[in-house]
Amino acid sequence: MAFEGFYPAILATFRHIESNYGYDTLERYWREMAEEYYAPVIEKFKTGGLGAIARHWREYFDKEPKAQVDVIREQNRVIIDVKQCPAIYWLRHFKCDIPDWYYNHIPVMGTVLAERSGHKFEFESGDGKYKMIFIKE
């Protein structure tokens, strides 16, 4: 979302689900969101391959305030190198308490997007930075 206030709101949603229904339910929510809400994106990844994946993430992060991201297309993979995560930037800006599990939505959802489109997914993270890697199978 291209609005800084989105991040505290979505964190509150995640926190509500985790606090009231448990972490397993939160993870299921993320998987189902990836499968259902992102179904058109999965279809684009499936039909357009790595080129569509690179385009999607470039366009996505171009709209994100405070994002610092390189999208690198290689022969058999796309690396989304997030040098400054906009969510973490804004959550810290608003002095939100960020739970240890917050970043888990990225590999959970990324794995669904990759697997449903015929790709593999790898994830590396640390201190407001991360890499998503989509690999052609």
SULQUIUR-V447636 format. One record per pair of residues at least 24 apart in sequence whose ideal C-beta (glycine too) atoms are under 8 Angstrom apart, sorted by the first residue. I is the first residue (numbers start at 1). J is the second residue. If there is no record, write none. Layout:
I|J / I|J
This chain:
1|64 / 2|63 / 2|64 / 2|65 / 3|65 / 4|65 / 4|66 / 4|90 / 4|93 / 4|94 / 5|90 / 6|90 / 7|86 / 7|87 / 7|90 / 7|91 / 7|94 / 7|96 / 8|90 / 8|91 / 8|94 / 8|96 / 10|87 / 11|91 / 11|96 / 11|98 / 11|102 / 14|99 / 14|102 / 14|105 / 15|99 / 18|99 / 18|101 / 23|101 / 26|101 / 27|104 / 27|108 / 30|104 / 30|105 / 30|108 / 30|109 / 31|108 / 31|109 / 31|112 / 33|109 / 34|108 / 34|109 / 34|110 / 34|112 / 34|113 / 34|116 / 35|112 / 35|116 / 38|109 / 38|112 / 38|113 / 41|113 / 42|112 / 42|113 / 42|116 / 42|117 / 43|117 / 45|113 / 45|114 / 45|116 / 45|117 / 45|118 / 45|119 / 45|134 / 46|116 / 46|117 / 46|118 / 49|136 / 50|76 / 50|77 / 50|78 / 50|119 / 50|134 / 50|136 / 53|78 / 53|117 / 53|119 / 53|134 / 54|78 / 57|132 / 61|86 / 65|90 / 66|90 / 76|135 / 76|136 / 77|133 / 77|134 / 77|135 / 77|136 / 78|133 / 78|134 / 79|131 / 79|132 / 79|133 / 80|131 / 80|132 / 80|133 / 80|134 / 81|131 / 82|129 / 82|130 / 82|131 / 82|132 / 83|129 / 84|128 / 84|129 / 85|128 / 85|129 / 85|130 / 88|128 / 89|128 / 92|128 / 103|130 / 106|130 / 106|132 / 110|134
